[in-house]
Amino acid sequence: MIKSLKLKNLLLIACAAFVFTACSSKEEQEYNKPALYWYNKMMKQISSGDLDQADDTYTSLESEHRNSPFIPSAMLILVNAHIDEEQYALANFYLDEYIKRFGLSKDIDYARYLKIKANFLGFRYQFRDQQLVEDTIAQIQDFKTKYKNSPYMPLVDTINSRLYMAKASMDKEIAELYIRRDKEAAATFYEQKVQNSWVNPAEIEPVKVPFYRSIFE
């Protein structure tokens, strides 16, 4: 009887191992599916919060159906999902690809707005992201020139105002740093930049930097 139970347990373990191996093998060998199948699968994975798998599924969609009409919307959906998770580098990866491939799309202004938004939300360190601020302001100026009637213009204008405040704050801080180091010419240069800005520095509330970061700012 003991031998019979042991044999039964071994058979159950073997069956379970076979089922899991079969399922795993089926998942690994999944290919040659319709575009709608990949698209729906990606949407389910995004809704369940599994962005890594969603990225992989998009790769299958893009690889098997490069010219599918689902590709542009899939890319923008992934962009928003990654922005929601504060994964701005990945969001920008998809946006750069979208802008390169679908530059004439009716949604190109939306894609460029999302790129501005991703850059703005990715601005974390007040005195170490100067180039990101400069680049994003340049993108905004390009947006305002090319898409004057875009419905996203008010949102872009809001980001633009906040970035100019950040830029004026940075210039003011740099000027004060040069003053402390007795470098009058450099201090005057940055003070002039602050004065030339349309932002009134007196109205800018200083950024509250945690003490453990202030050492490195």
C-alpha positions as CSV (number, residue, x, y, z in Angstrom):
1,M,0.0,0.0,0.0
2,I,2.9,2.4,0.8
3,K,4.5,1.5,-2.5
4,S,1.2,2.2,-4.2
5,L,0.9,5.6,-2.6
6,K,4.5,6.5,-3.5
7,L,3.8,5.4,-7.1
8,K,0.6,7.5,-7.2
9,N,2.5,10.6,-5.8
10,L,5.3,10.1,-8.4
11,L,2.7,9.9,-11.2
12,L,1.0,13.1,-9.9
13,I,4.3,15.0,-9.8
14,A,5.2,13.7,-13.3
15,C,1.8,14.8,-14.7
16,A,2.0,18.2,-13.1
17,A,5.5,18.7,-14.5
18,F,4.3,17.6,-17.9
19,V,1.4,20.1,-17.8
20,F,3.6,23.0,-16.7
21,T,6.3,22.2,-19.3
22,A,3.6,22.0,-22.0
23,C,2.1,25.3,-21.0
24,S,5.6,26.9,-20.9
25,S,6.5,25.4,-24.3
26,K,3.2,26.7,-25.8
27,E,3.9,30.2,-24.5
28,E,7.5,30.2,-25.8
29,Q,6.4,28.9,-29.2
30,E,3.6,31.4,-29.7
31,Y,4.0,33.0,-33.1
32,N,2.3,33.6,-36.5
33,K,-0.8,35.2,-34.9
34,P,-3.1,37.8,-36.4
35,A,-2.3,41.4,-35.6
36,L,-5.6,41.7,-33.7
37,Y,-4.6,38.8,-31.5
38,W,-1.3,40.5,-30.5
39,Y,-3.0,43.9,-30.0
40,N,-5.7,42.5,-27.7
41,K,-3.1,40.5,-25.8
42,M,-1.0,43.6,-25.3
43,M,-4.0,45.5,-24.1
44,K,-4.8,42.8,-21.5
45,Q,-1.3,42.9,-20.2
46,I,-1.3,46.6,-19.9
47,S,-4.6,46.6,-18.0
48,S,-3.1,44.0,-15.6
49,G,0.0,46.1,-15.1
50,D,2.4,43.8,-16.8
51,L,4.3,46.2,-19.0
52,D,7.3,44.0,-19.5
53,Q,5.1,41.4,-21.1
54,A,3.2,44.1,-23.0
55,D,6.5,45.3,-24.5
56,D,7.3,41.8,-25.6
57,T,3.9,41.3,-27.1
58,Y,4.3,44.6,-29.0
59,T,7.6,43.3,-30.4
60,S,5.7,40.3,-31.7
61,L,3.0,42.5,-33.3
62,E,5.6,44.8,-34.8
63,S,7.8,41.9,-36.1
64,E,5.0,39.9,-37.7
65,H,2.8,42.8,-38.9
66,R,5.1,45.8,-39.4
67,N,2.6,47.6,-41.6
68,S,-0.5,46.9,-39.5
69,P,-2.8,49.8,-38.7
70,F,-2.7,48.7,-35.1
71,I,1.0,49.7,-34.8
72,P,0.6,53.5,-34.3
73,S,-2.1,53.2,-31.7
74,A,-0.3,50.4,-29.9
75,M,2.8,52.6,-29.6
76,L,0.9,55.5,-28.2
77,I,-0.9,53.3,-25.7
78,L,2.5,51.9,-24.5
79,V,3.8,55.5,-24.3
80,N,1.0,56.5,-21.9
81,A,1.4,53.3,-19.9
82,H,5.1,53.9,-19.4
83,I,4.5,57.6,-18.5
84,D,1.9,56.5,-15.9
85,E,4.6,54.2,-14.4
86,E,7.2,57.0,-14.5
87,Q,9.3,55.1,-17.0
88,Y,10.1,58.1,-19.1
89,A,13.1,56.6,-21.0
90,L,10.9,53.8,-22.4
91,A,8.1,56.3,-23.2
92,N,10.7,58.4,-25.2
93,F,11.9,55.3,-26.9
94,Y,8.5,54.6,-28.4
95,L,7.9,58.3,-29.1
96,D,11.1,58.6,-31.1
97,E,10.2,55.6,-33.1
98,Y,6.6,56.8,-33.7
99,I,7.8,60.3,-34.8
100,K,10.3,58.7,-37.2
101,R,7.8,56.3,-38.7
102,F,4.6,58.3,-38.6
103,G,5.7,61.9,-39.1
104,L,2.8,62.6,-41.4
105,S,0.2,61.1,-39.1
106,K,-2.8,63.1,-38.0
107,D,-1.8,62.3,-34.4
108,I,1.8,63.6,-34.8
109,D,1.0,66.7,-32.7
110,Y,-0.2,64.4,-29.9
111,A,3.0,62.3,-30.1
112,R,5.2,65.5,-29.9
113,Y,3.1,66.8,-27.0
114,L,3.6,63.4,-25.2
115,K,7.4,63.8,-25.8
116,I,7.3,67.2,-24.2
117,K,5.2,65.9,-21.3
118,A,7.6,62.9,-20.7
119,N,10.6,65.2,-20.7
120,F,8.9,67.6,-18.3
121,L,7.8,64.8,-15.9
122,G,11.3,63.4,-16.1
123,F,12.8,66.6,-14.8
124,R,13.7,65.6,-11.3
125,Y,16.9,67.4,-10.2
126,Q,16.6,71.2,-10.3
127,F,20.3,72.0,-10.8
128,R,21.5,68.9,-12.7
129,D,19.0,68.7,-15.6
130,Q,19.8,72.0,-17.3
131,Q,20.3,70.4,-20.7
132,L,17.0,68.6,-20.5
133,V,15.2,71.9,-19.7
134,E,16.9,73.6,-22.6
135,D,16.1,70.8,-25.0
136,T,12.5,70.6,-23.9
137,I,12.1,74.4,-24.3
138,A,13.5,74.1,-27.8
139,Q,11.0,71.3,-28.6
140,I,8.2,73.5,-27.3
141,Q,9.1,76.4,-29.5
142,D,9.2,74.0,-32.5
143,F,5.7,72.6,-31.4
144,K,4.3,76.2,-31.2
145,T,5.6,77.0,-34.7
146,K,4.4,73.8,-36.4
147,Y,1.1,73.0,-34.6
148,K,-0.5,76.4,-33.8
149,N,-4.0,75.0,-33.9
150,S,-3.3,71.9,-31.9
151,P,-5.8,71.1,-29.1
152,Y,-2.8,70.3,-26.9
153,M,-1.4,73.9,-27.1
154,P,-2.8,75.0,-23.7
155,L,-1.0,72.0,-22.0
156,V,2.2,72.8,-23.9
157,D,1.9,76.5,-22.8
158,T,1.6,75.4,-19.2
159,I,4.6,73.2,-19.4
160,N,6.5,76.0,-21.1
161,S,5.7,78.5,-18.3
162,R,6.9,76.0,-15.6
163,L,10.1,75.2,-17.5
164,Y,10.9,78.9,-17.9
165,M,10.4,79.3,-14.1
166,A,12.8,76.4,-13.6
167,K,15.3,77.9,-16.0
168,A,15.2,81.3,-14.3
169,S,15.6,79.7,-10.9
170,M,18.6,77.8,-12.1
171,D,20.2,80.9,-13.6
172,K,19.6,82.7,-10.4
173,E,21.2,80.0,-8.3
174,I,24.3,79.8,-10.7
175,A,24.7,83.6,-10.4
176,E,24.7,83.4,-6.6
177,L,27.2,80.6,-6.7
178,Y,29.6,82.7,-8.8
179,I,29.1,85.6,-6.4
180,R,30.2,83.4,-3.5
181,R,33.3,82.4,-5.5
182,D,34.1,86.1,-6.3
183,K,33.7,85.6,-10.0
184,E,31.9,88.8,-10.9
185,A,31.9,88.5,-14.7
186,A,30.2,85.1,-14.6
187,A,27.8,86.2,-11.9
188,T,26.8,89.3,-14.0
189,F,26.3,87.1,-17.1
190,Y,23.8,84.9,-15.3
191,E,22.1,87.7,-13.5
192,Q,21.5,89.3,-16.9
193,K,20.0,86.1,-18.1
194,V,17.6,86.2,-15.2
195,Q,16.7,89.8,-15.9
196,N,16.1,89.1,-19.6
197,S,13.7,86.3,-18.7
198,W,10.0,87.2,-18.7
199,V,9.7,85.4,-15.4
200,N,9.9,87.6,-12.3
201,P,12.4,85.7,-10.1
202,A,10.9,87.2,-6.9
203,E,7.7,85.3,-7.7
204,I,9.4,81.9,-8.0
205,E,9.1,79.8,-4.9
206,P,12.4,78.0,-4.2
207,V,12.4,74.3,-4.8
208,K,12.5,72.3,-1.5
209,V,15.3,69.9,-1.9
210,P,15.7,67.0,0.6
211,F,18.8,67.4,2.8
212,Y,20.4,64.2,1.4
213,R,20.2,65.6,-2.1
214,S,21.0,69.2,-1.4
215,I,24.7,68.2,-0.8
216,F,25.0,67.2,-4.4
217,E,22.9,70.0,-6.0
